[in-house]
Amino acid sequence: MKILILNGPNLNLLGVREKAVYGSRSFEDYFGELKEAFPALELTYFQSNTEGALIDKLHEVGFSYKGIVMNAGAYTHTSVALSDAIKAIDTPVVEVHISNVYKREAFRHKSMLAPYCEGVIVGFGLESYRLALQYFERLKPKQIGFSV
């Protein structure tokens, strides 16, 4: 089962930026751990600081992959274009956030993406990604719109 983990702006700086909020591990290190923990899933990873590149990746995999775990970073709260892209594709998306956005600035309390996602996981650090992958791993293929 192919699953894409898609990270947005500034998430390339995990492990070095705002460690009190985002922790001290890089996502690349954590991604290796996820691949080991979910051998039945074919995990791929893409990160971009550019909105258009994220949209292009959603279009690229959005009709063939079984799931997308997406942390759109600050674009979560501002991007009509990303929300339209998620709405347009067949592949289900789970929105994740490392920090608890509801403990942060008020503008972070609104997600433009959530209405088109299967669900939202916030505030569990990098483990938010693991929880999203567990969701996809436990679903029967027909539950997410694909046959075996």
For each residue, the residues with C-beta under 8 A, 3 or more apart:
1: 40 41 42 66 67 136 137 141
2: 41 42 44 61 64 65 66
3: 41 42 43 44 65 66 67 68 69 133 136
4: 43 44 45 46 57 61 65 67 68 69
5: 31 34 43 44 45 46 68 69 70 129
6: 46 47 54 57 58 68 69 70 71 72
7: 11 12 27 45 46 47 48 70 71 73
8: 11 47 48 49 51 54 70 71 72 73 74 75 76
9: 48 49 50 73 74 75
10: 13 17 49 73 74
11: 7 8 14 27 47 71 73
12: 7 27 47 49
13: 10 16 17
14: 11 17 22 23 25 26 27 30 98 126
15: 19 22 23 24 25 26 27 29
16: 13 19 26
17: 10 13 14 22
18: 21 22
19: 15 16 22 23 24
20:
21: 18 98 99
22: 14 15 17 18 19 98 99
23: 14 15 19 98 125 126
24: 15 19
25: 14 15 29 30 126
26: 14 15 16 29 30
27: 7 11 12 14 15 30 31 45 47 126
28: 31 32 45
29: 15 25 26 32 33
30: 14 25 26 27 33 34 126 129
31: 5 27 28 34 35 43 45
32: 28 29 35 36
33: 29 30 36 37
34: 5 30 31 37 38 43 129 130 133
35: 31 32 38 39 43
36: 32 33 39
37: 33 34 130 133
38: 34 35 41 43 133 137
39: 35 36
40: 1 137
41: 1 2 3 38 133 136 137
42: 1 2 3
43: 3 4 5 31 34 35 38 133
44: 2 3 4 5 61
45: 4 5 7 27 28 31
46: 4 5 6 7 57
47: 6 7 8 11 12 27
48: 7 8 9 53 54 57
49: 8 9 10 12
50: 9 53 54
51: 8 54 55 75 79 81 82
52: 55 56
53: 48 50 56 57
54: 6 8 48 50 51 57 58 72 75 82 85
55: 51 52 58 59 81 82 85
56: 52 53 59 60
57: 4 6 46 48 53 54 60 61
58: 6 54 55 61 62 68 82 85 86 89 93
59: 55 56 62 85 88 89
60: 56 57
61: 2 4 44 57 58 64 65 68 91
62: 58 59 65 68 85 88 89 90 91
63: 89 90 91
64: 2 61 91
65: 2 3 4 61 62 68 91
66: 1 2 3 91 136 141 144 146
67: 1 3 4 91 92 93 94 136 144
68: 3 4 5 6 58 61 62 65 91 92 93 94
69: 3 4 5 6 93 94 96 129 132 133 136
70: 5 6 7 8 86 93 94 95 96 113 117
71: 6 7 8 11 76 95 96 97 98 128 129
72: 6 8 54 75 76 79 82 95 113
73: 7 8 9 10 11 76
74: 8 9 10 77 78
75: 8 9 51 54 72 78 79 82
76: 8 71 72 73 79 82 95 97 101 108 111 112 113
77: 74 107 108 110 111 112
78: 74 75 112
79: 51 72 75 76 82 83 112 113
80: 83 84 112
81: 51 55 84 85
82: 51 54 55 58 72 75 76 79 85 86 112 113
83: 79 80 86 87 112 113 115 116
84: 80 81 87 88
85: 54 55 58 59 62 81 82 88 89
86: 58 70 82 83 89 93 113 116 117
87: 83 84 116
88: 59 62 84 85
89: 58 59 62 63 85 86 93
90: 62 63 145
91: 61 62 63 64 65 66 67 68
92: 67 68 117 118 144 145
93: 58 67 68 69 70 86 89 113 116 117 118
94: 67 68 69 70 117 118 119 120 121 132 135 136
95: 70 71 72 76 111 113 114 117 119 120 121
96: 69 70 71 120 121 122 128 129 131 132
97: 71 76 100 101 120 121 122 123 128
98: 14 21 22 23 71 123 124 125 126 128
99: 21 22 103 104 122 123
100: 97 103 104 122 123
101: 76 97 104 108 109 111 122 123
102: 108 109 122 123
103: 99 100 123
104: 99 100 101 108
105: 108
106: 109
107: 77 110
108: 76 77 101 102 104 105
109: 101 102 106
110: 77 107
111: 76 77 95 101 114 115 120
112: 76 77 78 79 80 82 83
113: 70 72 76 79 82 83 86 93 95 116 117
114: 95 111 117 120
115: 83 111
116: 83 86 87 93 113
117: 70 86 92 93 94 95 113 114 120
118: 92 93 94 135
119: 94 95 135
120: 94 95 96 97 111 114 117
121: 94 95 96 97 124 128 131 132
122: 96 97 99 100 101 102 128
123: 97 98 99 100 101 102 103 128
124: 98 121 127 128 131
125: 23 98 128
126: 14 23 25 27 30 98 129 130
127: 124 130 131
128: 71 96 97 98 121 122 123 124 125 131 132
129: 5 30 34 69 71 96 126 132 133
130: 34 37 126 127 133 134
131: 96 121 124 127 128 134 135
132: 69 94 96 121 128 129 135 136
133: 3 34 37 38 41 43 69 129 130 136 137
134: 130 131 137 138
135: 94 118 119 131 132 138 139
136: 1 3 41 66 67 69 94 132 133 139 144
137: 1 38 40 41 133 134
138: 134 135
139: 135 136 143 144
140: 143
141: 1 66 144 146 147 148
142: 145 146 147 148
143: 139 140
144: 66 67 92 136 139 141
145: 90 92 142
146: 66 141 142
147: 141 142
148: 141 142
